[in-house]
């Protein structure tokens, strides 16, 4: 494809933008990542689709998070139709689990080399991430949850949130001791195992959903 014929050069300077592998002409003035993402989202929604992948200069980024303002030259986005939304939700939840896990692994060392006040702040920042994948999964179709989990999502979400609450309380107790070694130990023995179990559950759910999709099943349909 001759991108000079698509109009993007005149509207977005040197920025190359593609949507589902097709070059897109971006309106003048939309030269930031956030403005380009917003434009691509509106085009996708107009076709009853949603953004599933968002890549900047070859690096995948989470389109649901605020985007950096660093210089960039290329944006590639892929969409999925609404029938594939459960798989997108599962992929998003999986990313959120991995992001939280990375934060915990980094904190294991940082809490040991900082004073208790800084260590507590590190933990409290992580604590806010733990509920994110659960909230994302709450958007899954109820029927799909019944098929994959054998229970309603309302019940599953209640169990998961209760587990998070217990874990947070126990880690908070470790913080109150002012012993950073106990805090690091709590992160390693309480938070990481819970994230690992949740991540494995999501992977199994993804496999089941993908298998159903290949068989032409649509559990989210009424």
Buried (B, 14 or more C-beta within 10 A) or exposed (E): EEEEEBBBBEBBEEBBBBBBEEBBBBEEEBBBBEBBBEBBBEBBEEEEBBBBBBBBEEEEBEBEEEBEEEEBEEBBBBBBEEEBBBBBBBBBBBBBBBBBBEBBEEBBEBBEEBEBEEBBEBBEEBBEBBBBBBEBBBEBBEBBBBBBBEEEBEEBBEEBBEBBEEBBEEBBEBBEEEEBEBBBBBBBEBBBEBBEEBBEBBEEBBEBBEEBBEEEEBBBEE
